[in-house]
Amino acid sequence: MPYVTPHMTFAQIEALPHMERAAGYLIEMRPESAAKISGVTLEMNRALYGEFAGRRMRLGIERLVEVANEYGSPDIELWDEAAIVEVPERERTRLFRFPAPKPGAPFVLVIPGGGYCSVCSAFEGFTFAKELNDAGYAAFVLSYRTREAALMPAPIEDAVQALRQILAHADELQVAPRYAVAGFSAGAHLAGELCSDNWGWRRWDLPRPAAALLGYPAVDMRLLAKQPSENETVVHMLDAMFGASRDDALLSEFDVVRHVAAEFPPTFTWQAEDDATIPFASSAHLVMRLGELGVPFEYHAYAHGDHGLVKPHDSDADQWPTQAIAFLVHTLGR
């Protein structure tokens, strides 16, 4: 099996045997940005984001390459040919598989962030999927529609289709029909929508998620709409989600905080207080609503780390994956 080394670029990793379907999806973004990212090495990312984050990313990508070699492809079919003919933008989606060590394990749908303009799978998806595998769970990492194709509810439809495909082929994929959803930033918005009383599981006739794991979640739309124009990530995210529309009714329709009900799954959430992208109040408002409705939750607020812990922070913040998986064991079982 080919080995992933710290000095390999994303482009070299994508060129490994059986990784064709992953090309352009380690970080799915605009072509002009993707050209710059393709020449970045894992070692450069370790130097940029720190030892802990760099090691997690390397292990996640190694696991993806291992799966690609075992199964001949890193992903499973999300949309069939007829669905892609109907909506051609669906062809850009992917559902990467991370099988559990033993058959019959519950699974987690992992949804990376990227402000609905990119999908940061290498940083937020494959990393956590590998850790879930190590804990005995199966995981599936979703690369959903972004940018011009991300007008709501298109990305929600991708997430719903992912769950339908996994559950319909549970025997073949060797997973139990028990699951949780996990998401980060915009991906946490998408995971939260699957749990809401509006665009959630009941609307699509899906079983209820047993748990939700939401990191630095972009779940309060009206709060985000008040961000200054200097917060370009949020501005571009709202553009992708809603186009030119910003009316309160539309924002409220896709506002997870305002669609939390008593049946919202038990939730683990965390965020750095100095997050300069998604306001810290986003997660605070979510847990306030969960508490009002008596929904079990575990909340971790870290003083430093900015968005996704990409800035210097206390080492206790790096315990979030261990804490999230412990919460998962309690709520989802094994």
HELIX and SHEET records of a PDB file:
HELIX    1   1 PHE A   10  GLU A   14  1                                   5    
HELIX    2   2 GLU A   20  ALA A   22  5                                   3    
HELIX    3   3 PRO A   31  ILE A   37  1                                   7    
HELIX    4   4 LEU A   42  TYR A   49  1                                   8    
HELIX    5   5 GLU A   51  TYR A   71  1                                  21    
HELIX    6   6 GLU A   81  GLU A   86  1                                   6    
HELIX    7   7 PRO A   88  ARG A   92  5                                   5    
HELIX    8   8 SER A  121  GLY A  125  3                                   5    
HELIX    9   9 PHE A  126  ASP A  134  1                                   9    
HELIX   10  10 ARG A  147  ALA A  149  5                                   3    
HELIX   11  11 ALA A  154  ALA A  168  1                                  15    
HELIX   12  12 ALA A  170  LEU A  173  1                                   4    
HELIX   13  13 ALA A  186  GLU A  193  1                                   8    
HELIX   14  14 TRP A  201  TRP A  204  5                                   4    
HELIX   15  15 MET A  221  ALA A  225  1                                   5    
HELIX   16  16 GLU A  232  PHE A  242  1                                  11    
HELIX   17  17 ASP A  248  GLU A  253  1                                   6    
HELIX   18  18 VAL A  257  HIS A  259  5                                   3    
HELIX   19  19 ALA A  281  LEU A  293  1                                  13    
HELIX   20  20 SER A  315  GLN A  319  5                                   5    
HELIX   21  21 TRP A  320  LEU A  332  1                                  13    
SHEET    1   A 8 ASP A  75  ILE A  76  0                                        
SHEET    2   A 8 ARG A  94  PHE A  98 -1                                        
SHEET    3   A 8 ALA A 138  SER A 143 -1                                        
SHEET    4   A 8 ALA A 105  ILE A 111  1                                        
SHEET    5   A 8 VAL A 175  PHE A 184  1                                        
SHEET    6   A 8 ALA A 212  GLY A 215  1                                        
SHEET    7   A 8 THR A 267  ALA A 272  1                                        
SHEET    8   A 8 PHE A 297  TYR A 302  1                                        
END                                                                             
